[in-house]
Structures are given as C-alpha cells and as structure tokens.
Amino acid sequence: MVEPSDPLELDPDSMRRLGYRVVDLLVDRIAALGGSPAWRGASRAEMEERLREDPSERAEPADRILEQIERDVLPFAGHHDHPRFFAFIPSCPTWPSVLGDLLASGSNVFAGTWLQSAGASEIELVVLDWFKSWIGFPREASGLLLSGGSAANLSALACARQARLGGESDGVVYLSAEGHSSVLRAARVLGFGAEHLRILPIDERRRLRAETVAAAIDEDEALGRRPFALVASGGTTNTGAVDPLGELADVCRSRGLWLHVDGAYGGFAVLTERGARCLEGIGRADSVALDPHKWLFQPYEAGCLLVRDPDLLRETFQILPDYLQDTAVTGGEVNFADLGVQLTRSARALKIWLSVKYFGVGAFRAAIDRALDLAAGAEERIVTSAKLELVSPATLGIVCFRRIVPGADEREIEATNAELARRLAASGEGMISSTRLDGRYALRLCVLNHRSRAVDVERILEWLEAAPLP
C-alpha cells in the first residue's frame, strides 16, 4: 500500500523561500518605521470588508496571502515599536529577540516539564537567576516566565493567599489608588470580594506611604479582619511613581503581611543607577512581577514572577495526575508546569537569553538610561514652553502634561486636549495617550523604546504646540 503524501508538509526549498519572504517583510517593515504612521485605525465595518471571507477549500498562493497581510492586517494597529509611539506602554523588541521567538515557535518546544524540555527549562532557570541577581533576590528563590504582568500579579496573590491564609479568601489585600487594574482583576478571580480590598490614598508624589498602610492594618485588625498582603508599585502605569519599597517592607515584616511588588512596568530600570535608587528595597519583597516585554525589549508575551520562598509556587499550583506521572522530578530538575497555571507553555526564555547574550547587559542598561534621559528632557521642554503645562514630572520614562487653553475651564481644557491627542494619532505623526491625575485630564507621554531619539520627542511636543486649538 502506498502511503498518501502529507498534505500539510512543505519541502525544504519551499520552507526556505517562504521563510525568507517573511523575514524580508519584517525587516522592510522595521526599516521603514520612522517614515510610516505610528498608528492607523479602522472601523469594524472596514476590517470586515477587507478580511471577512470563507476559508478556501484549495491552497492559495503564498505571495498573495502575504500581500494581504501587508495590505490589510499589519498596517491597522498601534505600532508600539515606532520611534514616536509614546502612548500607553510601548514595546520595541530587538531583532535577536524576534528571532528567538521564531526559534521557539519553529522548534515547538513544550516547556512545561523537564522530561520534554531539558534545554529550554535550563535556559529559563538561567534567565530567572539573572533577574534575581538584578533585583537583589536570593538565588534559591523560585520563579517562572508567564504571559505578562497580569498573570504574574494573579499568581503572586495566589501564593500570598496560600502562605498567609492557607488558601482561603477571607483576608484583606492593600494597594494604592495608583495600583494596576490587573491586581483588582486577580483579586476577583481568586474570590476576594470588595470588602477584602483596601485601596489606599497616595501622597503628593503619588506614592503609598508606610504610615497609611500601618493605619489601615490597625483599623482592619480592630474590626476583626485578617490583613495578609500588600501590593506595592515598582513603577505605576499612570505616572511611573514608585512606592517607598524599603519602608513598606518594614511595615509588612513587622505586621506579618506578604509584600508583592508589581514591577511589571519599571522593574528592569534597576539595571541603571537611577533606576536602582528609585527601586531601592525591591529585593526585600516576598514576590516581584517583572515584564521583559517592556524595558527588556522583548516581543509579546514575556512576563515574570519571582517568589522568595523556593517551595511556595509548587505548594500553590502543583497537581500531578496519573497521566503525567512519567514527568515527576526527583532531583534538582524543575517542571515549570508545577509552578503556575499553564501546563502547555512555550519556551519564552529563549528569546530573552538569546538577545541578552547577543548584545550584553550593558546595551540594555544604556537603552534604559537613554529612555530616562528623553523623558527628563521632555519635562524640561514642557516646563519652558509657553503653550504646555506640566502635570506630573518625569518618572521612569513617563511625563504627564497638557496644552494650555487660555481662559478655559476644566471641562473645556479636557475636551481640547482630548481632541489634540485624537488628531495627533490620526495624523500618523505620533501617538500619545491620556490619563486623569487628581481628576484632571492629562496627556501622557511614555518613553520605552530603544529606537526613540530626542528629535522624536521634540516632533511630538512641537506638533502639540503648533496645532490650532479646536
């Protein structure tokens, strides 16, 4: 009997041709970024017209498919790696990290168990040890790579609940008014009701003060509640503010609370002298969330959770069914599926390992320092402008400001600045986002891109100064 040919296999030459075509597409896109729009949007109706179709029964030419991707898919996005994309939190992966993702996908490594991925698992252990060293965590601490800060914060709260409440959901979690929304979502998923969440006020620097936390703990204990965890910010998404981590560690240690530092935004700034000063005390936390797809310049998705107690992740998450009994480890090997929610995991560490080895840590340190310099320069430029006003100073790459609208009330100022932000994005020149600080509408510029230069920041500020008021 003659076996039928594999309908889903390509010969090596065809694979190479298609692969080279995709690499050329990506390289051409990156090379043209500076002269292309930073953002291009579309309505659902437009995208339906471009892309809605039934799947074809027969194969379509590869070139035609890639042309459609180039024409109808990739342009319609916020281009987070564009040098003038300063909205939300940009992400600008290095080319070696992109190739690392390609290697991981092409090899299709199952990185859940040591049995199936000894090489990739060891790479993940090496990368985690780098991170521990950078933030001042003990080498024996545990950790794993995840999809991002949201998954890391969820996993950290699950560990805190296991360690302090024995897995129950009747304790009180504290966070600041500037805490990330993912912490609220994590608490909801883990079964903590609104009565178990205390959102605490911030000071004039938008930081959570240690005495505020201590007073809240006293109040809750007097009411018979069980304070058990504090989530501190290692760089807020709003303004980049960093809570006084050392002082908060003192409070948590003296009162028996778990301290989790959400460093997903700013944690890797510890690689610089300024960042290390700003994040002093991060190494005293019980757990820390980090996002390599932010200031370590990796492609999505790349998050990380580090936990001081080396056994707690396993105690919280490990379940070993009969059908996985062959994967049990007895020595120093690690099954990362035992340390988190995912059983099937990609080899996320490979792209990080490859890019850090390719460039060296010093190159990443320099890129972070340059971003900090650009944000500080933007603040100076705004302060000296006759048409812009500073709302929040530059902190860890974020500066908040707005256009001055003479004689306008707060409602009119908001409407004007919102329209300017919309028009800037529509122009393709660049993109910024907005927020509210103490109820006031503010434009928010976030520098987190190794491609951005001073001229890019200047172009955005000049555009906002020169734009006619609506």
C-alpha positions in Angstrom: 0.0 0.0 0.0 1.4 3.4 -1.0 1.1 6.0 1.8 -0.5 9.2 0.7 1.7 12.3 0.8 1.4 14.6 3.8 -1.0 17.4 2.8 0.5 19.8 5.4 4.2 19.4 4.7 6.5 21.6 2.6 9.7 20.6 1.1 12.9 22.3 2.4 13.2 24.7 -0.5 9.6 25.8 -0.2 10.1 26.4 3.5 13.2 28.5 2.9 11.5 30.6 0.2 8.5 31.3 2.4 10.7 31.9 5.4 12.9 34.3 3.6 9.9 36.2 2.3 8.5 36.6 5.8 11.9 37.8 7.1 12.1 40.3 4.3 8.7 41.5 5.1 9.6 42.1 8.8 13.0 43.7 8.0 11.4 46.1 5.5 8.7 47.0 8.0 11.3 47.8 10.7 13.5 49.8 8.3 10.5 51.9 7.2 9.1 52.6 10.7 10.3 56.1 11.2 8.6 57.3 8.0 5.4 55.4 8.5 2.4 56.2 10.7 2.7 55.5 14.4 -0.9 54.4 14.4 -3.6 53.6 11.9 -7.1 52.7 12.9 -10.1 51.3 11.1 -13.8 50.6 11.9 -15.1 47.1 12.3 -17.0 47.6 9.0 -13.8 48.4 7.1 -12.0 45.4 8.5 -14.9 43.2 7.7 -14.8 44.4 4.1 -11.1 43.7 3.9 -10.9 40.4 5.6 -14.2 38.6 6.0 -14.3 35.5 3.8 -15.0 31.8 4.0 -11.9 29.5 4.1 -10.9 28.2 0.7 -11.0 24.5 0.0 -7.9 24.7 -2.1 -4.5 26.3 -1.4 -3.9 29.9 -2.1 -0.5 31.3 -3.4 1.8 32.3 -0.6 2.7 35.6 -2.1 -1.0 36.6 -2.3 -1.6 35.7 1.3 1.5 37.7 2.5 0.4 40.6 0.3 -3.0 40.6 2.0 -1.3 40.6 5.5 0.9 43.5 4.5 -2.0 45.5 3.0 -5.0 44.6 5.2 -3.7 43.4 8.6 -0.4 44.8 9.8 -1.0 48.5 9.0 -4.1 48.7 11.1 -2.6 48.9 14.6 -0.8 50.9 17.1 2.8 50.3 16.1 4.3 50.0 19.5 7.9 49.8 18.2 7.6 53.1 16.2 10.1 55.7 17.4 7.2 58.2 18.0 4.7 55.8 19.6 4.6 57.2 23.2 1.1 56.0 24.1 0.1 53.5 26.8 3.2 51.4 27.3 5.3 50.9 24.1 7.1 47.7 23.3 10.1 47.6 21.0 11.6 44.2 20.7 15.2 43.7 19.5 15.7 41.7 16.3 17.6 38.9 18.1 14.6 38.5 20.5 12.3 38.3 17.5 14.5 35.5 16.1 14.4 33.8 19.5 10.6 33.7 19.3 10.9 32.3 15.8 13.3 29.6 17.1 11.0 28.7 19.9 7.9 28.5 17.7 9.7 26.7 14.9 11.1 24.1 17.4 7.7 23.9 19.1 9.2 23.2 22.5 6.7 22.1 25.2 8.3 23.9 28.1 6.0 22.5 30.8 8.1 19.6 32.0 11.8 18.8 32.3 11.3 15.5 30.6 10.1 17.2 27.4 12.3 20.4 27.5 15.5 20.0 29.5 17.3 22.5 27.4 14.6 25.2 27.4 13.9 24.6 31.1 17.6 25.1 31.9 17.6 28.3 29.9 14.6 29.5 31.8 16.4 28.8 35.1 19.5 30.7 33.9 17.4 33.7 32.9 15.5 33.7 36.2 18.8 33.7 38.0 19.8 36.8 36.0 16.7 38.5 37.1 17.1 37.5 40.8 20.6 38.9 40.7 19.5 42.2 39.1 16.8 42.9 41.7 18.7 41.6 44.8 16.7 38.4 45.3 18.3 35.3 46.9 19.5 32.7 44.4 17.4 30.0 46.0 14.2 31.9 45.2 11.7 30.4 42.8 10.0 31.8 39.7 8.8 31.3 36.2 8.0 33.2 33.0 4.4 34.0 32.1 2.4 35.9 29.6 2.8 39.3 31.4 2.3 41.3 34.5 -1.4 40.4 34.8 -0.6 36.7 35.1 2.3 37.4 37.4 0.1 39.5 39.8 -2.6 36.8 39.8 0.0 34.1 40.6 1.6 36.2 43.3 -1.7 36.8 45.1 -2.4 33.1 44.9 0.9 32.4 46.6 0.2 35.1 49.2 -3.2 33.6 49.9 -1.6 30.1 50.3 1.2 31.3 52.5 -0.8 33.6 54.8 -4.4 32.3 54.6 -4.0 28.6 53.9 -5.7 29.0 50.6 -8.8 30.8 51.9 -10.1 34.1 50.5 -11.1 35.9 53.7 -8.2 38.3 54.2 -7.6 41.9 53.3 -5.4 43.0 50.4 -4.0 46.5 50.3 -2.9 48.5 47.3 -2.7 52.2 46.4 -5.1 54.2 44.4 -2.4 54.1 41.6 -2.2 50.3 41.7 -2.7 48.4 38.4 -6.1 47.2 37.4 -4.8 43.7 37.0 -4.5 43.4 40.8 -8.2 44.1 41.1 -8.9 41.5 38.5 -6.6 39.0 40.2 -8.4 39.5 43.5 -11.7 39.0 41.8 -10.6 35.7 40.1 -9.2 34.4 43.4 -12.5 35.0 45.2 -11.8 38.2 47.2 -14.9 40.4 47.4 -14.9 44.2 47.5 -14.8 44.0 51.3 -11.4 42.3 51.1 -9.8 45.1 49.1 -8.5 48.3 50.6 -7.5 50.9 48.1 -5.4 53.4 50.0 -4.8 57.1 49.3 -1.5 58.4 47.9 0.8 61.3 48.8 1.7 64.3 46.7 4.3 62.2 44.8 1.6 59.7 44.0 3.2 57.1 46.3 1.7 54.9 49.0 3.1 56.0 52.4 4.1 53.4 55.0 2.1 55.1 57.8 -1.0 55.0 55.6 -0.6 51.2 55.3 0.1 50.8 59.0 -3.0 52.8 60.0 -5.2 50.7 57.6 -3.9 47.5 59.1 -4.7 48.7 62.6 -8.2 49.7 61.6 -8.9 46.3 60.0 -7.5 44.3 62.8 -9.6 46.2 65.2 -12.6 45.2 63.1 -11.6 41.5 63.3 -10.4 41.3 59.7 -7.3 39.5 58.5 -4.7 41.7 56.8 -2.4 39.5 54.8 -1.0 41.1 51.7 0.2 44.5 50.3 0.8 45.1 46.6 3.3 47.9 46.1 4.1 49.7 42.9 7.5 49.4 41.3 6.6 52.0 38.7 2.9 52.8 38.2 1.4 52.8 34.7 -0.1 56.2 35.3 3.0 58.3 36.1 5.9 55.8 36.8 5.7 56.5 40.5 7.5 54.1 42.8 6.2 53.4 46.3 8.8 53.6 49.1 9.6 49.9 48.9 12.0 49.7 51.8 9.6 51.4 54.2 6.7 49.2 53.1 8.9 46.1 53.6 9.5 47.2 57.2 5.7 47.5 57.8 5.0 44.2 56.2 7.7 42.4 58.0 6.6 43.8 61.4 3.0 43.0 60.8 3.3 39.6 59.1 2.0 40.7 55.7 3.1 39.4 52.3 4.7 42.1 50.2 4.3 41.9 46.5 6.0 44.5 44.3 4.3 45.0 40.9 7.4 45.9 38.9 5.9 45.0 35.6 6.3 48.5 34.3 9.5 49.8 35.9 11.3 46.8 37.5 14.1 46.4 34.9 15.1 50.0 35.5 17.2 48.5 38.3 19.8 47.9 35.7 20.6 51.6 35.8 22.0 53.7 38.7 18.9 56.0 38.7 16.5 53.1 38.5 18.2 51.2 41.3 18.0 54.2 43.6 14.3 54.7 42.7 13.5 51.0 43.3 15.6 50.6 46.4 14.1 47.9 48.6 12.6 45.8 45.8 14.8 42.9 46.8 13.1 42.7 50.2 9.7 41.7 48.7 8.1 38.3 49.1 7.3 38.3 45.4 8.0 40.6 42.4 6.4 40.9 39.0 8.5 41.9 36.0 7.8 42.3 32.3 10.6 41.6 29.9 8.4 42.7 27.0 8.7 46.3 28.4 12.1 47.5 29.4 14.0 44.4 28.4 12.8 44.9 24.8 11.3 41.5 24.2 8.3 40.6 21.9 4.9 39.9 23.5 4.4 37.8 25.5 7.1 37.8 28.2 6.3 38.3 31.9 7.9 37.0 35.0 7.2 36.2 38.6 9.8 35.8 41.3 8.9 34.3 44.7 11.3 34.4 47.7 10.1 31.2 49.2 11.6 28.5 47.0 8.8 26.0 47.6 5.7 28.1 47.6 4.9 28.2 43.9 4.9 24.4 43.9 2.8 24.2 47.0 0.3 26.6 45.4 0.0 25.2 41.9 1.3 21.6 41.7 -1.1 18.9 40.7 0.3 15.6 39.4 -2.4 13.4 37.7 -1.7 9.8 36.7 -1.3 10.7 33.0 1.7 12.9 34.0 3.4 10.5 36.4 6.2 10.0 33.9 7.2 13.6 34.2 7.8 13.6 38.0 11.2 15.0 39.0 13.2 13.9 42.0 16.5 15.9 41.7 17.2 19.5 41.0 15.2 19.5 37.8 12.1 21.8 37.5 8.8 21.2 35.9 7.6 24.8 35.3 4.0 23.5 34.8 4.2 22.7 38.6 4.8 26.4 39.4 1.9 28.1 37.6 -1.5 27.8 35.9 -0.2 26.7 32.5 0.6 23.1 31.6 1.4 23.7 28.0 3.9 26.5 27.9 6.1 28.0 25.1 9.8 28.4 25.5 9.6 32.1 26.5 13.1 32.2 27.9 14.9 31.5 24.7 14.3 35.0 23.2 15.5 36.7 26.4 18.6 34.5 26.7 19.5 35.0 23.0 19.1 38.7 23.0 20.9 39.4 26.2 23.8 37.2 25.1 23.9 38.9 21.7 24.0 42.5 23.0 25.3 42.1 26.5 23.6 43.6 29.6 25.4 46.9 29.1 23.5 47.6 25.9 20.1 47.1 27.7 21.3 49.4 30.5 22.3 52.1 28.0 18.9 51.8 26.2 17.0 52.2 29.5 19.2 55.2 30.5 18.5 56.9 27.2 14.8 56.5 27.7 15.1 58.1 31.1 17.1 60.9 29.6 14.5 61.5 26.9 11.6 61.7 29.5 13.6 64.1 31.6 14.3 66.2 28.5 10.7 66.2 27.7 9.9 67.5 31.2 12.4 70.4 30.8 11.0 71.2 27.4 7.4 71.3 28.7 8.3 73.5 31.7 9.9 76.1 29.4 7.1 76.1 26.9 4.6 78.9 26.8 1.9 76.6 25.4 2.3 73.5 27.5 2.0 72.9 31.3 3.5 70.1 33.4 1.0 67.9 35.3 3.4 65.2 36.6 7.2 65.2 36.4 9.2 62.6 34.5 9.5 59.4 36.5 10.8 56.1 35.0 10.1 57.3 31.5 6.6 58.8 31.9 5.8 62.5 31.9 2.2 64.0 32.1 1.3 67.4 30.7 -1.3 69.2 28.6 -1.8 72.1 26.3 -2.7 75.4 27.9 -6.1 76.7 26.8 -6.3 80.4 27.9 -9.5 81.4 29.7 -10.9 77.8 29.6 -12.5 75.9 32.4 -11.5 72.3 33.3 -14.2 70.8 31.0 -13.0 72.8 28.0 -9.4 72.1 28.8 -10.2 68.3 28.8 -12.1 68.5 25.5 -9.4 70.5 23.8 -6.6 68.2 24.9 -8.5 65.0 24.1 -9.2 66.4 20.6 -5.5 67.2 20.1 -4.5 63.7 21.1 -7.0 62.3 18.6 -5.8 64.5 15.8 -2.2 63.6 16.6 -2.9 59.9 16.3 -4.9 60.4 13.1 -2.1 62.4 11.5 0.3 59.5 11.8 3.0 61.7 13.2 3.0 60.0 16.5 0.8 58.8 19.3 0.3 59.6 23.0 -2.4 58.6 25.4 -4.2 60.3 28.3 -5.0 59.8 31.9 -6.5 61.6 34.9 -4.5 62.8 37.8 -6.4 64.1 40.8 -9.4 64.4 38.5 -7.6 66.5 35.9 -7.3 65.3 32.3 -3.6 65.0 31.3 -1.7 63.9 28.2 0.7 61.1 28.9 4.0 60.5 27.1 5.8 57.3 27.8 9.3 56.7 26.5 10.0 53.0 26.4 11.5 52.4 23.0 15.2 51.9 22.1 14.5 53.5 18.7 13.2 56.8 20.1 15.5 59.8 19.9 15.4 63.4 21.2 14.2 64.5 17.7 11.2 62.2 18.0 10.1 63.6 21.4 10.6 67.2 20.0 8.5 66.5 17.0 5.6 65.4 19.2 5.8 68.4 21.5 6.2 70.8 18.6 3.1 69.3 17.0 1.1 69.8 20.1 2.3 73.4 20.5 1.7 74.3 16.9 -1.7 72.6 16.4 -4.6 75.1 16.2 -6.9 74.8 19.1 -10.3 73.2 18.3 
